[in-house]
């Protein structure tokens, strides 16, 4: 019932109401939600046993590749370096070189076109009216920047269905979610769409240049499969959430110097703090853990499912003054846990953070320019 309510009323409203009743930490979604900043930061920084949980969902683990980054975290708890090596491959082969591609005219054109469409639908626009445009833009941008792939209309349609469909027999993610997932013999459409996506990735210009090394010892197919799941779940779903907030949640009267890229980036970061693209970082407690709930300290045994909630932690008033205010000039903005980042090491930081920040910044500039012209 919690998962249904969470999905219908939106995560922020659901979590906000629970927080008002019980404080920063509380039980919900079959786990202990941790919205206290310091404890959430600690959970993110420590080795994580993730098991088959993504966001609000419990998944079927054998429907993911054996190199799925989130579930590989479990090996790190046992001292295995597989997670580190897979993450390194993703960063070195794809994400670091991709930043230069964000400067391409094709990438900028995609965001300018989305800004034009958004502006034509009001200021701010009704997101339902441009949801399809946001999703298509995100997919094209991510595939172009990360893999140098330009999609045909049919390829774009296939990826949109695979990444954003809410139907279990079409969606990459929902087809793996208990209890919604269809039986194995009813996954034909998911497998067909995944085949299209995997072929695009494995034969992309970027992957065609990939040669396994001692450090990055994944085969091209293994790395392509890892990328498919990362692009679908984090790259597209997470980026869509960020762009929706930038289009509709940035205060209309906020003055932004679009020529000052540092100032523009701070607006993107404050948007991500105020409206987190990703909420739940699920992990299994490795030791007994003490949590304050409803004013009382309670001890939970090893093996308890916790969810470090970035959305709530970024609104913790003991860390962020007037947390509900939209203030891109706040001194400790970089302390926000957005992009799964905490501390100097930031060893679990989202591999695509720089790409998401650049995409968000360029869209924000385009939106501001379209608004001024209109």
ABEGO torsion letter per residue (X at the ends): XAAAAAAAAEAAAAAAAAAAAAEABBBBGGBBBBABAAAAAAAAABBBBAEABBEABBBBAAABBAABAAAAAAAAAAGBAAAAAAAAAAAAAAAAAAAAAAABAAAAAAAAAAAAAAAAAEOBBBAAAAAAAAAAAAAAAAAAAAAGBBBBAAAAAAAAAAAABABAAABAAAAABOAABBBAAAAAAAAAAAAAAAAAAAABAAAAABBBBAABABBAAAAAAAAAAAAAAAAAAAAAAAAAAAAAABBAABBBBAABAAAAAAAAAAAAAABBABABBBBBBABBBBBBBGGBBBBBBBGBBBBBBAAAAAABAAABBGAABBBAABAAAAABABGGBBEAAGAABBAAAAAAAAAAAAAAAAAAAAAAAX
